[in-house]
């Protein structure tokens, strides 16, 4: 079931069960293994979302993002060297204005993604909006504040987290997370609109063949799609 934003002014403390702490540790160990493989090949990566914040659920995913545009061959080689088999590869672009990203699916729960073109500020700050942690922070067992899909700010505590609604508190929330107020407003607008009209789909979602590299697939898309060409030119 999709998670929906909440419009109420909720503020509550959540205490984690032993099972939840165990699941969080399992997800973070797996994320750290993948991120270590990438870091050994000189690619800086973060994990974002609930694995970074700590508020994991039974169906939580591991979403890892390489922060700079890498050579896709090096990414795939690093994963293969670490015995992390790749199950699927695709190019995704949410809207014509968004940067295209490569998505490498390791399993149903785990995805490694990276940009294929320069990202704008709002797109870069998306990860800090939801909470992001680097490898050093994972190893230090640090959890990072961020906002979930209900538009609730998750602030970690020793026993779990405190959550509070960010509606009408966008500026103070932006200051807390160290991102622009515009990023907060954009995400609030997107998630509230999605709650009203539902998901409107993804602009581009291209599955790669076993013979294609991400760079080759991007070149083909640019040759046939003027919007992609314009976005590549910045």
C-alpha positions, 0 to 999 in steps of 0.5 A, a space after each residue: 500500500 502506498 504511503 500518503 502524506 498526512 495533513 494533521 499536525 502530528 508530533 509523537 515519539 516512536 520507540 523501536 522494537 528489538 525486531 526493528 533494530 535488528 532489521 535496521 542493522 541488517 539493511 545497513 550492513 548490506 548497504 555498507 557492503 555495497 558502498 564499500 565496493 564502490 568506494 574501493 573503486 573511488 566512487 563516493 556513494 550514499 544510502 538515502 531514505 529510511 535506511 539512513 534515517 532508521 525508521 525502517 519497515 518490513 518492506 523497506 528498500 536499500 537505495 544507494 546513490 553515487 553522487 557524481 557521474 561515473 563510468 558505468 563500466 566501472 560501477 558494474 565492475 566494482 559490483 561484480 568484483 564484490 560478488 554483487 550480481 546485477 539483476 536489471 539495468 534501466 535508465 529513468 527520467 522522472 520529467 523532461 527537466 530532471 536529470 536522467 539516472 541509471 538504475 542498477 537493480 541488485 534484487 527486489 529490495 536493493 538499487 544502486 543509481 547514479 546520474 547520467 547528466 548534471 543535476 540541478 540543485 533541487 534534484 541534488 537536495 532531494 537526497 538530503 530531504 529524505 535523509 542521506 548517510 555516507 559510508 563513514 556515518 553508517 560505520 559510526 552507526 549514525 542515523 540522519 534526520 530526513 522527511 518521509 513520504 508522509 511529509 513527517 520529519 524523522 529525527 532519530 533518538 536513542 530509543 527510536 525517533 521523533 516525528 513531526 509534520 512539516 506542513 507550514 514549517 517548511 522554512 525551519 525544516 529546510 534550515 534544520 536539514 541544511 537545504 533550500 526552502 524551495 526544495 522543501 516546497 517542491 517536494 511538498 507540492 509533488 507529494 500532496 499532488 500525488 496524493 490527490 491525483 495519483 502517480 502520473 508516471 515516469 517520463 522515460 523508463 528504458 530497460 537496457 539489453 545485456 549488450 548495451 552500456 548506459 552511455 550507449 543507451 543514453 546516446 540513442 535516446 538523445 538521437 531520437 528525443 529532442 527533449 533529452 538532447 536539450 537536457 544534456 546540453 544543460 
